[in-house]
Amino acid sequence: MKCTLCEKSIDNYNPGLHNFIIDEKHTANICSECVDKFLKWQGKKYSILFPTKAMKKRFKQE
C-alpha cells in the first residue's frame, strides 16, 4: 500500500490507523510520517486560533 500524499510505501499497514475517510466518496491512505506532519500543522493552526500557554510552548510561538 502506498501513501496518497507522499507515495512512499506504508509499512505495517493498518486500516484503522492509515485509512483516512473524508466522506462516502473520498478516502486516503496516509503513512505515519504524513500523519505526524499533518498533526503538527494542525497543532500550529490551533495554537494561533486558541493561544493558550501550553500550545504556544509546544509550538514555540510568542
Secondary structure by P-SEA (a helix, b strand, c coil): cccccccccccccccccccccccccbbbbbcaaaaaaaaaaaaaaaaaacccaaaaaaaccc
